[in-house]
């Protein structure tokens, strides 16, 4: 039989939570602050208080300054610093967090909102804008905050994104958040400080330096949830932004087909279509190509399907090498794979490529033009 516990929580247990949804409660008290400091263990947050904390304080000391109550009127919650440049997407956890706070009250055991003190005595956000917005909407007039020493706007963005990536109860930083934070580091700061990721020339060494810098800062910001492909997308975005030229092409679903048709031109497509020839872009996944062939339903007038290969996102540490290994050499690798499959399953039957023809690759690296691979022409397989 289920037993429902109807006992009333003790005074000590009640002190752990603040009913911020209660209209009669409009501020955190000194008693709340004292309870928070007892419950919130600094050992659990080394990135704020311990060995992982940035040494951005006076004379190279810890960035953390103090913990305290901060009046909401002193916080620049529409400022151009901090999390406004850290989060660019709507926080997916915001509604769930608000419902939790309203129903289960505001827990004092979690790390407080992180602010940075400005030279004028006001405060900017580092992390916690979602929780702040909820408290503001519920009528609270102050917050419990971890207060940091003044520093540059770039450092605030780096720290805010790091805290979001690590643990925030309000939802982790998204791919877009990480990308936009990195892109902001290529720009001169609002307070005039030079870019954290400096300008480079459009050379092999310059591009590799940018790749190295991006991955360094993603590591520093604990962006462990990013896939290798997402990291490469961020590197490419930095290349495009810093070098101001298109150096590498990456493709999401449908974009490769559009690029293929741009290269061919409508006249060529129409002329070949009249002959029963169609062109289809496929990714470089060898094992999936046969399945794609089976799924494709050609029209009765189709006599030949020319398959054109692309790589979704290149490895940006060496995109030239990556494209050559995945796209340029695809036909050779695919032929070996089909030969091995035929030997194992079909008694060495010859492959008939008169209908489905692995025809070409889409060039994706501008620098390979010097090796005779124009970016605006298909690389035709022998």
C-alpha positions as CSV (number, residue, x, y, z in Angstrom):
1,X,0.0,0.0,0.0
2,X,1.3,3.4,-0.9
3,X,1.9,5.8,2.0
4,X,1.6,9.5,1.5
5,X,3.9,11.6,3.7
6,X,1.8,14.5,5.1
7,X,4.5,15.6,7.6
8,X,5.4,19.3,7.6
9,X,9.0,20.1,6.7
10,X,11.2,21.4,9.5
11,X,12.2,25.1,9.7
12,X,15.7,24.1,8.5
13,X,14.3,22.3,5.6
14,X,12.0,25.2,4.7
15,X,15.0,27.5,4.7
16,X,16.6,25.7,1.7
17,X,13.9,27.1,-0.6
18,X,12.4,30.5,-1.2
19,X,8.9,30.8,-2.5
20,X,9.6,33.5,-5.1
21,X,6.2,33.0,-6.7
22,X,4.5,34.2,-3.5
23,X,3.3,37.8,-4.0
24,X,4.4,38.6,-0.5
25,X,8.0,37.7,-1.1
26,X,9.8,40.3,-3.2
27,X,13.5,40.0,-2.1
28,X,16.1,37.6,-0.9
29,X,17.2,38.3,2.7
30,X,20.5,38.2,4.5
31,X,19.3,34.9,6.0
32,X,18.7,33.5,2.5
33,X,22.2,34.6,1.6
34,X,23.7,32.9,4.7
35,X,21.8,29.7,3.9
36,X,23.0,29.9,0.3
37,X,26.7,30.2,1.3
38,X,26.3,27.2,3.6
39,X,24.6,25.0,0.9
40,X,26.5,26.1,-2.2
41,X,29.9,24.3,-2.0
42,X,32.7,26.2,-3.8
43,X,34.5,22.9,-4.2
44,X,31.8,21.9,-6.7
45,X,32.5,24.9,-9.0
46,X,36.3,25.0,-9.6
47,X,35.7,27.0,-12.8
48,X,34.3,29.9,-10.6
49,X,36.2,29.6,-7.3
50,X,39.0,27.1,-7.7
51,X,41.9,26.0,-9.9
52,X,39.9,26.3,-13.1
53,X,38.9,29.9,-12.4
54,X,40.3,32.5,-14.8
55,X,43.1,34.6,-13.2
56,X,41.5,37.9,-14.3
57,X,41.5,39.6,-10.9
58,X,43.8,42.4,-9.7
59,X,47.5,41.5,-10.3
60,X,46.6,38.1,-11.8
61,X,44.5,36.8,-8.9
62,X,41.3,34.9,-9.1
63,X,38.5,36.6,-11.1
64,X,36.0,35.8,-8.3
65,X,35.5,38.8,-5.9
66,X,32.6,38.1,-3.5
67,X,29.1,36.7,-3.0
68,X,26.3,39.1,-2.2
69,X,22.8,40.4,-2.7
70,X,22.5,42.7,-5.7
71,X,19.6,45.1,-6.4
72,X,18.0,44.4,-9.8
73,X,18.1,48.1,-10.6
74,X,21.9,48.0,-10.6
75,X,22.1,45.2,-13.2
76,X,22.4,46.1,-16.9
77,X,20.1,43.3,-18.2
78,X,19.8,44.9,-21.6
79,X,23.5,45.5,-21.9
80,X,25.7,44.7,-24.9
81,X,28.1,42.6,-22.9
82,X,27.8,39.2,-21.3
83,X,25.2,36.7,-22.1
84,X,23.4,38.7,-24.7
85,X,26.4,37.8,-26.9
86,X,26.7,34.4,-25.3
87,X,23.2,33.1,-26.0
88,X,21.9,33.7,-29.5
89,X,19.2,31.1,-29.4
90,X,16.1,30.9,-27.1
91,X,17.0,28.9,-24.1
92,X,15.1,25.5,-24.6
93,X,15.0,24.9,-20.8
94,X,13.5,28.3,-19.9
95,X,9.8,27.3,-19.6
96,X,10.6,24.1,-17.7
97,X,12.8,26.0,-15.3
98,X,10.2,28.6,-14.7
99,X,7.6,26.0,-13.9
100,X,10.0,24.2,-11.6
101,X,10.7,27.4,-9.7
102,X,7.0,28.3,-9.4
103,X,6.0,24.9,-8.2
104,X,9.0,23.7,-6.2
105,X,10.3,27.1,-5.1
106,X,13.8,28.6,-5.7
107,X,16.5,26.3,-4.3
108,X,19.4,27.9,-2.5
109,X,21.7,25.0,-3.1
110,X,22.4,25.8,-6.8
111,X,25.2,28.2,-8.0
112,X,23.9,31.8,-8.1
113,X,23.7,34.1,-11.0
114,X,27.2,35.3,-12.0
115,X,27.8,39.0,-12.5
116,X,30.8,41.1,-13.3
117,X,31.2,44.5,-11.5
118,X,31.7,47.4,-13.8
119,X,34.0,50.4,-13.0
120,X,30.9,52.6,-12.6
121,X,29.5,50.3,-9.8
122,X,26.8,48.7,-11.9
123,X,26.8,45.0,-13.0
124,X,26.8,43.0,-16.3
125,X,25.8,39.4,-16.7
126,X,28.2,36.6,-17.1
127,X,25.8,33.7,-16.7
128,X,22.2,33.3,-15.4
129,X,20.1,35.6,-17.6
130,X,17.3,33.0,-17.9
131,X,17.0,32.7,-14.1
132,X,17.2,36.4,-13.7
133,X,14.4,36.9,-16.2
134,X,12.2,34.5,-14.3
135,X,12.9,36.2,-10.9
136,X,12.3,39.6,-12.5
137,X,8.9,38.4,-13.9
138,X,7.9,37.1,-10.5
139,X,8.5,40.5,-8.9
140,X,11.8,39.9,-7.1
141,X,13.8,43.1,-6.5
142,X,17.2,41.6,-5.8
143,X,19.2,38.4,-6.5
144,X,21.9,36.3,-4.9
145,X,25.0,36.7,-7.1
146,X,28.6,35.6,-7.4
147,X,30.4,38.8,-8.3
148,X,33.5,39.0,-10.4
149,X,36.1,41.7,-10.8
150,X,35.9,44.0,-13.8
151,X,37.4,42.7,-17.0
152,X,37.1,43.0,-20.8
153,X,33.9,42.3,-22.8
154,X,35.7,39.4,-24.7
155,X,36.6,37.7,-21.4
156,X,33.0,38.1,-20.2
157,X,31.7,36.3,-23.3
158,X,34.3,33.5,-23.0
159,X,33.4,32.9,-19.4
160,X,29.7,33.1,-20.0
161,X,29.9,30.5,-22.7
162,X,32.1,28.3,-20.6
163,X,29.7,28.3,-17.7
164,X,26.8,27.5,-20.0
165,X,28.7,24.6,-21.5
166,X,29.7,23.2,-18.1
167,X,26.8,23.0,-15.9
168,X,24.1,25.6,-16.1
169,X,20.7,24.5,-14.7
170,X,19.1,26.7,-17.3
171,X,20.3,24.7,-20.3
172,X,23.6,24.2,-22.0
173,X,25.1,26.4,-24.7
174,X,23.9,25.4,-28.2
175,X,26.0,25.1,-31.3
176,X,24.8,28.5,-32.4
177,X,25.8,30.0,-29.0
178,X,29.3,28.5,-29.3
179,X,29.7,29.7,-32.9
180,X,28.6,33.2,-32.2
181,X,30.8,33.5,-29.2
182,X,33.8,32.4,-31.3
183,X,32.9,34.8,-34.1
184,X,32.7,37.6,-31.6
185,X,36.3,36.9,-30.6
186,X,37.4,37.8,-34.1
187,X,36.1,41.4,-33.6
188,X,37.4,44.4,-31.8
189,X,35.8,44.5,-28.4
190,X,33.1,47.0,-27.3
191,X,35.7,48.6,-25.0
192,X,38.3,48.8,-27.7
193,X,40.4,45.7,-26.9
194,X,42.0,43.9,-29.9
195,X,40.4,40.7,-31.2
196,X,41.2,37.6,-29.2
197,X,41.5,35.6,-32.4
198,X,43.7,37.8,-34.5
199,X,43.6,38.5,-38.3
200,X,45.6,36.2,-40.5
201,X,46.5,36.1,-44.2
202,X,44.7,33.8,-46.6
203,X,47.6,31.4,-46.7
204,X,48.0,27.7,-45.6
205,X,49.8,28.8,-42.5
206,X,47.3,31.6,-41.8
207,X,44.3,29.3,-42.2
208,X,45.9,26.6,-40.0
209,X,46.6,29.3,-37.3
210,X,42.9,30.3,-37.3
211,X,41.9,26.6,-37.1
212,X,44.2,26.1,-34.1
213,X,43.0,29.3,-32.4
214,X,39.3,28.3,-32.8
215,X,39.8,24.8,-31.4
216,X,41.9,26.2,-28.5
217,X,39.1,28.6,-27.4
218,X,36.4,25.9,-27.9
219,X,38.5,23.7,-25.6
220,X,38.9,26.6,-23.1
221,X,35.1,27.1,-23.1
222,X,34.5,23.4,-22.4
223,X,32.5,22.9,-25.6
224,X,32.6,19.2,-25.2
225,X,29.1,18.6,-26.7
226,X,30.2,19.8,-30.1
227,X,30.7,17.1,-32.8
228,X,33.8,17.2,-35.0
229,X,31.6,18.3,-37.8
230,X,30.2,21.2,-35.8
231,X,33.7,22.3,-34.8
232,X,34.7,22.3,-38.5
233,X,31.6,24.4,-39.3
234,X,32.7,27.0,-36.7
235,X,36.3,27.0,-38.1
236,X,34.9,27.6,-41.6
237,X,32.7,30.5,-40.3
238,X,35.8,32.1,-38.8
239,X,37.7,31.6,-42.0
240,X,34.9,33.3,-44.0
241,X,34.7,36.1,-41.5
242,X,38.4,36.8,-41.0
243,X,39.7,36.2,-44.5
244,X,36.7,37.9,-46.2
245,X,36.8,35.4,-49.0
246,X,35.1,32.0,-49.6
247,X,37.8,29.4,-49.0
248,X,35.8,26.2,-48.4
249,X,32.3,25.0,-49.2
250,X,30.3,22.9,-46.8
251,X,26.8,21.5,-47.4
252,X,23.8,20.7,-45.4
253,X,20.9,18.6,-46.6
254,X,19.8,19.8,-50.1
255,X,22.6,22.4,-50.5
256,X,25.0,20.1,-52.4
257,X,22.3,19.5,-55.0
258,X,21.8,23.2,-55.4
259,X,25.6,23.7,-55.7
260,X,25.7,20.9,-58.3
261,X,23.0,22.5,-60.4
262,X,24.7,25.9,-60.1
263,X,28.0,24.4,-61.5
264,X,26.2,22.6,-64.4
265,X,24.0,25.5,-65.3
266,X,20.4,25.3,-66.5
267,X,21.3,24.9,-70.1
268,X,23.5,21.9,-69.5
269,X,20.9,20.3,-67.2
270,X,18.1,20.8,-69.8
271,X,20.3,19.4,-72.6
272,X,21.3,16.3,-70.7
273,X,17.7,15.8,-69.4
274,X,16.6,15.6,-73.0
275,X,19.0,12.7,-73.5
276,X,17.7,11.0,-70.4
277,X,20.6,12.0,-68.2
278,X,20.0,13.3,-64.6
279,X,22.5,14.4,-61.9
280,X,22.2,13.6,-58.2
281,X,24.4,14.7,-55.4
282,X,25.3,12.1,-52.8
283,X,27.5,12.3,-49.7
284,X,30.8,10.4,-49.5
285,X,29.4,7.5,-47.4
286,X,30.3,4.5,-49.4
287,X,28.1,2.0,-47.5
288,X,25.0,4.2,-47.9
289,X,25.3,4.7,-51.7
290,X,23.8,1.3,-52.7
291,X,20.8,2.0,-50.4
292,X,20.4,5.4,-52.0
293,X,20.4,3.8,-55.4
294,X,17.7,1.4,-54.4
295,X,15.5,4.2,-52.9
296,X,15.8,6.4,-56.0
297,X,12.8,6.2,-58.3
298,X,13.9,7.4,-61.7
299,X,11.3,8.3,-64.3
300,X,10.7,6.1,-67.3
301,X,12.6,8.5,-69.6
302,X,15.8,8.3,-67.4
303,X,18.6,6.4,-69.1
304,X,21.5,7.4,-66.9
305,X,21.9,8.7,-63.3
306,X,25.1,10.5,-62.8
307,X,26.1,10.4,-59.2
308,X,28.2,13.4,-58.0
309,X,29.9,13.1,-54.6
310,X,30.5,15.7,-51.9
311,X,31.7,15.9,-48.3
312,X,29.2,17.5,-46.0
313,X,31.8,19.3,-43.7
314,X,35.5,19.0,-44.4
315,X,38.2,18.6,-41.7
316,X,39.3,22.1,-41.4
317,X,42.7,21.4,-40.0
318,X,43.6,20.3,-43.6
319,X,40.6,20.7,-45.9
320,X,42.7,20.0,-49.0
321,X,43.8,16.6,-47.8
322,X,40.3,15.8,-46.5
323,X,38.7,16.6,-49.8
324,X,41.2,14.6,-51.8
325,X,40.8,11.5,-49.5
326,X,37.0,11.6,-49.4
327,X,35.8,13.1,-52.7
328,X,38.6,13.1,-55.2
329,X,39.4,9.4,-54.4
330,X,35.9,8.3,-53.9
331,X,35.5,6.4,-57.2
332,X,38.6,4.4,-56.6
333,X,37.5,3.5,-53.0
334,X,34.0,2.7,-54.2
335,X,35.2,0.4,-57.0
336,X,37.3,-1.6,-54.5
337,X,34.3,-1.9,-52.1
338,X,32.0,-3.1,-54.9
339,X,34.6,-5.6,-56.1
340,X,35.0,-7.0,-52.6
341,X,31.2,-7.2,-52.2
342,X,30.9,-8.9,-55.6
343,X,33.5,-11.5,-54.6
344,X,31.9,-12.2,-51.3
345,X,28.2,-12.2,-52.4
346,X,27.8,-12.4,-56.1
347,X,30.5,-14.8,-57.4
348,X,32.6,-12.0,-58.9
349,X,29.9,-10.7,-61.1
350,X,30.9,-7.6,-63.0
351,X,29.4,-4.3,-61.9
352,X,27.0,-2.7,-64.4
353,X,27.4,1.0,-64.1
354,X,25.5,1.8,-67.4
355,X,22.6,3.3,-65.4
356,X,23.9,4.4,-62.1
357,X,27.3,6.0,-62.8
358,X,29.6,7.4,-60.1
359,X,30.5,10.3,-62.3
360,X,32.2,13.2,-60.5
361,X,32.9,15.1,-57.3
362,X,32.0,18.6,-56.3
363,X,35.1,20.8,-55.7
364,X,34.9,22.3,-52.2
365,X,38.4,23.9,-51.6
366,X,39.3,27.1,-53.5
367,X,43.0,26.7,-52.9
368,X,43.0,23.5,-55.0
369,X,42.5,25.6,-58.1
370,X,46.3,25.9,-58.2
371,X,46.4,22.1,-58.6
372,X,44.1,22.2,-61.6
373,X,40.8,21.6,-59.7
374,X,38.6,24.7,-60.5
375,X,36.0,25.4,-57.8
376,X,33.3,26.0,-60.4
377,X,33.7,22.8,-62.5
378,X,32.9,19.2,-61.6
379,X,35.9,17.0,-60.9
380,X,35.1,14.2,-63.4
381,X,36.2,10.7,-62.4
382,X,38.2,8.7,-64.9
